[in-house]
Amino acid sequence: MKNKSICIIPARGGSKGIPKKNIRPLGGKPLIAHTIESAIDSNLFDHVVVTTDDQEIAKISKDFGAEIPFMRPSELSGDTTSTDEVLNFCIPKLRSIGFDFDIFALRDCTVPFIDQSDISGSISLLKQKNCDGVFAAIKAHPNPYFGMMEANENGFLIPSKLPAHNVTRRQDAPIVWIVDGLFVFYTEKFLTNKLIYKGKILPYEIPKIHAHMIDFELDFQIAEFLYRQSS
């Protein structure tokens, strides 16, 4: 039996680092449009839903084919609101109004280069393995086991993480995964765990360029370059 699936894209209006980041143009279209279109074009989802508190984001999202079944309450749209809180509100709300799905993908619209193959691969891995979720991931470089340090209580640098054995080459450090942009879950398992970073999670490795995240102005400039290179 085919699993029913949905894509959920959180996009609040109050971005501080880059004002109106979610709708700022990238390659001639709003940033969020890239995520919406890749989700729709994948043909893997019964619904592509944007959860937002912002009317302008809602309108743009609808223009590019996403659904806005309801607006997100202001109390779930603040700087300190976690994605866990958003999902634990949105998923039961969606089900209460008739959305039926047993798998959902959480997409971050600030990671615009994730594509259909990344989504398909992550969902396939979820179905193949005994796990609660699959996260799109890249191998960390630099690696906290090699070449990264943090300050102790006296301000002096110490190794960030100590491996079980001495590491003299970057290639020999334990693999550390950076996860961002795409998180795929079985709905019931998420509702049981209630937290994104809980349960049995597997990485699905994606190309480093696909994992480019836009948090700062420089990230946007790099994204524009990457977009031009891929066009």
C-alpha positions as CSV (number, residue, x, y, z in Angstrom):
1,M,0.0,0.0,0.0
2,K,1.3,3.4,-1.0
3,N,2.2,5.7,2.0
4,K,0.4,9.0,1.9
5,S,2.9,11.8,2.3
6,I,3.0,15.6,2.8
7,C,5.7,18.3,2.7
8,I,5.7,20.9,5.4
9,I,7.6,24.1,4.9
10,P,7.9,26.5,7.9
11,A,8.4,30.2,6.9
12,R,7.8,32.8,9.5
13,G,7.8,36.5,8.6
14,G,10.2,37.9,11.3
15,S,13.6,37.0,10.0
16,K,16.2,39.0,11.9
17,G,19.5,38.1,10.2
18,I,18.3,38.9,6.7
19,P,15.0,40.8,6.7
20,K,12.3,39.1,4.6
21,K,14.8,36.4,3.8
22,N,12.1,33.8,2.9
23,I,10.8,35.9,0.1
24,R,13.9,37.7,-1.0
25,P,14.6,37.0,-4.7
26,L,17.1,34.3,-5.6
27,G,17.7,33.7,-9.3
28,G,14.6,35.9,-10.2
29,K,12.1,34.2,-7.9
30,P,11.4,34.3,-4.1
31,L,13.6,32.1,-2.0
32,I,10.7,30.0,-0.8
33,A,9.6,29.3,-4.3
34,H,12.6,27.1,-5.0
35,T,11.6,24.8,-2.1
36,I,8.0,24.8,-3.0
37,E,8.7,24.0,-6.7
38,S,11.2,21.2,-6.0
39,A,8.6,19.6,-3.6
40,I,5.8,19.8,-6.1
41,D,7.9,18.7,-9.1
42,S,9.1,15.6,-7.2
43,N,5.6,14.2,-7.4
44,L,6.2,12.5,-4.1
45,F,3.7,14.5,-2.0
46,D,-0.1,14.5,-1.8
47,H,0.2,18.0,-0.4
48,V,2.8,20.7,-0.1
49,V,2.0,23.0,2.8
50,V,3.6,26.2,4.0
51,T,3.0,27.2,7.6
52,T,3.5,30.9,8.2
53,D,2.2,33.8,10.2
54,D,2.9,36.3,7.4
55,Q,0.3,37.2,4.8
56,E,2.8,38.2,2.1
57,I,4.6,34.9,2.5
58,A,1.2,33.1,2.3
59,K,0.3,34.9,-0.9
60,I,3.6,34.2,-2.6
61,S,3.5,30.6,-1.5
62,K,0.1,30.1,-3.0
63,D,1.2,31.8,-6.2
64,F,3.9,29.1,-6.5
65,G,1.5,26.2,-5.8
66,A,1.7,25.6,-2.1
67,E,-1.3,25.2,0.2
68,I,-2.0,27.4,3.2
69,P,-4.7,25.6,5.1
70,F,-4.4,28.0,8.1
71,M,-2.2,30.8,9.3
72,R,0.2,30.0,12.1
73,P,-0.6,31.7,15.5
74,S,1.6,34.6,16.5
75,E,2.6,32.8,19.7
76,L,4.3,30.1,17.5
77,S,6.1,32.6,15.3
78,G,8.6,34.3,17.7
79,D,12.4,34.2,17.7
80,T,12.5,31.6,20.3
81,T,9.8,29.3,18.9
82,S,11.3,25.9,18.0
83,T,10.5,23.9,14.9
84,D,9.4,21.1,17.3
85,E,6.7,23.4,18.6
86,V,5.6,24.3,15.1
87,L,5.3,20.7,14.0
88,N,3.5,19.6,17.2
89,F,0.9,22.2,16.5
90,C,0.7,21.9,12.7
91,I,0.5,18.1,12.3
92,P,-2.5,17.5,14.6
93,K,-4.2,20.7,13.1
94,L,-3.7,19.4,9.6
95,R,-5.1,16.0,10.5
96,S,-8.1,17.6,12.2
97,I,-9.1,19.4,9.0
98,G,-8.8,16.3,6.8
99,F,-5.2,16.0,5.7
100,D,-4.3,12.3,5.8
101,F,-0.6,11.4,5.8
102,D,1.7,8.8,7.4
103,I,5.0,10.2,6.2
104,F,6.0,13.9,6.2
105,A,9.0,15.8,5.0
106,L,10.1,18.9,6.8
107,R,11.8,21.4,4.4
108,D,13.8,24.4,5.3
109,C,13.3,27.1,2.6
110,T,16.7,28.6,3.5
111,V,18.3,25.5,1.9
112,P,17.1,26.1,-1.7
113,F,19.2,23.7,-3.7
114,I,17.9,20.4,-2.3
115,D,16.4,18.7,-5.3
116,Q,14.0,15.9,-6.2
117,S,16.7,13.2,-6.1
118,D,17.6,14.2,-2.5
119,I,13.9,14.0,-1.5
120,S,13.3,10.7,-3.3
121,G,16.4,9.1,-1.8
122,S,15.6,10.2,1.7
123,I,12.1,8.8,1.5
124,S,13.3,5.6,0.0
125,L,15.8,5.1,2.8
126,L,13.1,5.7,5.4
127,K,10.9,3.0,3.9
128,Q,13.8,0.5,3.6
129,K,15.2,0.8,7.1
130,N,13.9,0.3,10.6
131,C,14.1,3.9,11.7
132,D,12.0,6.9,12.8
133,G,13.4,9.4,10.4
134,V,16.0,10.3,7.7
135,F,17.9,13.5,7.6
136,A,19.6,15.0,4.5
137,A,23.3,15.3,5.5
138,I,26.8,16.1,4.5
139,K,30.1,15.1,6.1
140,A,31.3,17.9,8.4
141,H,34.4,19.8,7.3
142,P,36.1,21.1,9.4
143,N,35.5,18.2,11.8
144,P,35.1,18.7,15.6
145,Y,37.4,15.8,16.1
146,F,40.2,17.4,14.0
147,G,41.0,21.1,13.6
148,M,38.2,22.6,15.8
149,M,38.6,23.9,19.3
150,E,36.6,25.7,22.0
151,A,37.4,27.9,24.9
152,N,37.5,26.4,28.4
153,E,36.4,28.3,31.6
154,N,39.7,30.3,31.5
155,G,39.4,31.2,27.9
156,F,42.1,28.9,26.6
157,L,41.5,26.7,23.6
158,I,41.0,23.0,24.0
159,P,40.0,20.3,21.5
160,S,36.3,20.4,20.8
161,K,35.9,16.6,20.8
162,L,38.4,14.0,21.8
163,P,38.4,10.8,19.7
164,A,38.9,7.3,21.2
165,H,42.3,7.2,19.5
166,N,44.8,9.9,18.4
167,V,43.9,11.4,15.0
168,T,46.7,12.9,13.0
169,R,44.9,13.3,9.7
170,R,41.6,14.8,8.9
171,Q,40.6,11.7,6.9
172,D,41.0,9.5,10.0
173,A,38.7,11.5,12.2
174,P,35.3,10.0,13.1
175,I,32.6,11.0,10.6
176,V,30.4,13.8,11.9
177,W,27.3,14.7,9.9
178,I,25.8,18.2,9.3
179,V,22.1,17.9,8.9
180,D,20.0,20.6,7.4
181,G,17.3,21.4,4.8
182,L,15.3,18.1,4.6
183,F,14.0,15.9,7.4
184,V,11.7,12.9,6.7
185,F,9.6,11.2,9.3
186,Y,7.0,8.6,9.9
187,T,4.2,10.8,11.3
188,E,3.2,8.5,14.2
189,K,6.7,8.1,15.3
190,F,7.3,11.8,15.3
191,L,4.1,12.4,17.3
192,T,5.4,9.8,19.8
193,N,8.8,11.3,20.1
194,K,7.6,14.9,19.8
195,L,11.1,16.1,19.0
196,I,13.0,16.3,15.7
197,Y,16.3,15.1,17.2
198,K,15.0,12.1,18.9
199,G,14.6,8.4,18.0
200,K,16.4,6.3,15.4
201,I,17.6,8.7,12.8
202,L,19.6,7.8,9.6
203,P,21.7,10.2,7.4
204,Y,21.1,10.4,3.7
205,E,24.2,12.0,2.1
206,I,23.5,14.7,-0.4
207,P,25.9,16.9,-2.5
208,K,27.6,19.6,-0.5
209,I,26.2,22.3,-2.9
210,H,22.7,21.1,-2.3
211,A,23.2,21.6,1.5
212,H,24.1,25.3,1.2
213,M,22.2,27.1,3.9
214,I,21.4,30.8,3.8
215,D,21.7,32.4,7.2
216,F,23.8,35.5,6.5
217,E,24.2,38.1,3.7
218,L,27.4,36.3,2.4
219,D,25.4,33.1,2.2
220,F,22.9,34.8,-0.1
221,Q,25.7,36.1,-2.4
222,I,27.2,32.6,-2.6
223,A,23.7,31.2,-3.4
224,E,23.4,33.7,-6.2
225,F,26.7,32.5,-7.6
226,L,25.7,28.8,-7.2
227,Y,22.4,29.5,-8.9
228,R,24.1,31.2,-11.9
229,Q,26.5,28.2,-12.2
230,S,23.7,25.7,-12.3
231,S,21.5,27.6,-14.8
